[in-house]
Amino acid sequence: ALAAMDANRKPLFGADEERENAMYALLHFLNNDYIKAKRYALTAYEQGVKLAGSPTLPAYIYAVSLLYDEVPNLDEANAKFQYSIASEPNNPL
C-alpha cells in the first residue's frame, strides 16, 4: 500500500509538502522501513527548517532511523533527538 502511495504522489509545495513528507516518514517508520523513513524525515526536516517551522517529528524519526544504519552516526542522531525534545518542552509525550 505504501509503494502505491509513493508512486501516486501529486506535487505539493511549501508547508503542504513538508507535512506530506513527514506523514510518509511516519508511515514508513511504523512499517519498519527505516531507510525510506530516514529519507522522508530528512527531507521534511530540511523543509520545515526552511519554512521557519519546528519540524520535531521528522527530527525524531530521522534520529531513530539513523540508529539502524550499518555504521550509525551517533552524534547526528543525538543532535536531532535533542532538537526534537528541546523544541517541544510542553509536549507530554
RAUR-V583354 format. One record per residue. N is the residue number from 1. RES is the residue in one small letter. OMEGA is omega as a letter, one per 30 degrees, with the letter a starting at -180 (999 if undefined). Layout:
N,RES,OMEGA
N,RES,OMEGA
//
This chain:
1,a,l
2,l,l
3,a,l
4,a,l
5,m,l
6,d,a
7,a,a
8,n,a
9,r,l
10,k,a
11,p,l
12,l,a
13,f,l
14,g,a
15,a,l
16,d,l
17,e,l
18,e,l
19,r,l
20,e,l
21,n,l
22,a,l
23,m,l
24,y,l
25,a,a
26,l,l
27,l,l
28,h,l
29,f,l
30,l,l
31,n,l
32,n,l
33,d,a
34,y,l
35,i,l
36,k,l
37,a,a
38,k,a
39,r,a
40,y,a
41,a,l
42,l,l
43,t,l
44,a,l
45,y,a
46,e,l
47,q,l
48,g,l
49,v,l
50,k,a
51,l,a
52,a,l
53,g,l
54,s,a
55,p,a
56,t,l
57,l,l
58,p,l
59,a,l
60,y,a
61,i,l
62,y,a
63,a,a
64,v,a
65,s,l
66,l,a
67,l,l
68,y,l
69,d,l
70,e,l
71,v,a
72,p,l
73,n,a
74,l,l
75,d,l
76,e,l
77,a,l
78,n,a
79,a,a
80,k,l
81,f,l
82,q,l
83,y,a
84,s,l
85,i,a
86,a,a
87,s,l
88,e,a
89,p,a
90,n,l
91,n,a
92,p,l
93,l,999
//
